[in-house]
Amino acid sequence: MMTTFLTACHASPQAENANVSTDTRSENVKVAAANAAQPVEAAAEEKIVMDLGPDLEFRGTISGDVLDFNDGKGEDTPAVTQFKKTGENPYNGNKARVEAGYTIFSTACSGCHGHLAEGKLGPALADDYWTYPGNKKDKGLFETIYGGGQGMMGPQKGLISKDEILHVMSWIRSLQNKDMKPAH
């Protein structure tokens, strides 16, 4: 069972030789995302603004290399386009987007981070400690999820879309807006 978690968390090309295939994980994520992606109306607190100037430069958390956003997941949503220009997640605080984020997190992330982000093989995401201090900001958290971190935190590029990452981030941020637990 531990192999399942390691494969699901890392999801690297080396996972082909593991007991659980990346294709199965990817398919499970797609099903969860489809279930979560029921039409969600933009709430009043979610304001998508388009013409914001050039995109910010996003870099890998560990390597520092510029991230390649050609992930084969189709066109960017308006929210992703705005995020790439501002570095701030437009889904934060939107209840429907937060709930969709939890659904995606449950399939793509909970194997390592726990069902409530309490931490398992990977670090907790619901307390006041960040392995990478840059993750306190939306841009930094996105860079770590999309481009990967150290150890088992493999890049999620190509496994879940940039829009799905924004949904997951909105759920993680909703945990931090509640009474933050001290790290132990």
Protein Blocks (a to p, Z undefined) as FASTA:
>chain_A
ZZmmmmmmnopaklmmmmbdfklmmmmmmmmmmmmmgccdddfklccdfbgojadddddf
klopacdfbgonopadfklmmmmmnopafkgopaklmmmmmmmmmmmmmmmnojnlnopf
bccfkbcbdfblmlmpmklmmmmmmnopehjlccfehkacfklmmmmmmmmmmmmmmccd
ddZZ
